[in-house]
Amino acid sequence: MDSPEVASPKLARWSWALLWLTVGVIVGGSLVRATGSGDGCGESWPRCQGSLFPLQGGTETAIEFAHRAATALLGIVLLVFVVAALRSGPSGRQLRRALAWVAGFFMGEVLIGAVLVLFGWVDTDASLGRIIVVPLHLVNTFFLVAAVVLVVHVAKGGTWPRYDTSRRSNRYGLLILGMLLLVGASGALNALADTLFPPETLLDGIRQEFGATAPLLVRLRVLHPLLAVVGGIGAVMALRSPAFDGAGRVRNLANAAAVVVGVEAVVGIVNVALLTPVEVQLLHLLVADVLWVLASMAVIRVMAATTETTLQVEAV
């Protein structure tokens, strides 16, 4: 049932393009938030300023429309992949299965984006609804990226991963992804707080966080650095532990993840020191996405090894 399929070199190459296009669209979404362009298209969705191709409007409209156009392009590319998987016949069954996960999370992205616009949870809005939806948006985004990583894995001929509760490596895999999801969700809230309540100086930012009348978002801001340190170090230790990968299947990915965590820490410090300029915010998210891609690849490979072991046992 879960036996590996014949690899498709062409689809494998294009699956990487799908992955990085997905990451690019995600970073573009961060640009919309960081520049306060969430209401650049007004309250209309999926139209922008009441039309499919807005001919009027300023920079905010251009940024928001460009992000919507990039999302639409991603949807078209995904549809092309689905058609290619359907034409591959029985050999593409697992690829179609992986693409179904991608399509589901992609639709989740579209729906969450629509909710943010239609409820007015954009620009300077600091309502409880937005505080709840923003981290959920990040979680769905990370799941979307992980699903595309699964497409890459399957297109290369990888075995479908299987979660086995009796295997410590599989439990470690969920722990790794869970820690990174928590760090990412808190980071999304921090980014929102920095956009809505930008401090004038570093000392002013610290005073804001511990002020008696500070908004909820600002008071939560102190959690992200703590979670990032604990989660980043914990994820790297788990990725490099023998309990996760005793056979050394993902050693290179684990080493790369360790380097990326170090880079992310430096970028995070620079981001705070420079009072979160847009360019550094985008870089911060991009590095976080790269770390998530590496961790997802590692977990999928280790869980795929569980499937391979099970198939070998069943064949005996």
Order of alpha helices (4+ residues) and beta strands (2+ residues): alpha-alpha-alpha-alpha-alpha-alpha-alpha-alpha-alpha-alpha-alpha
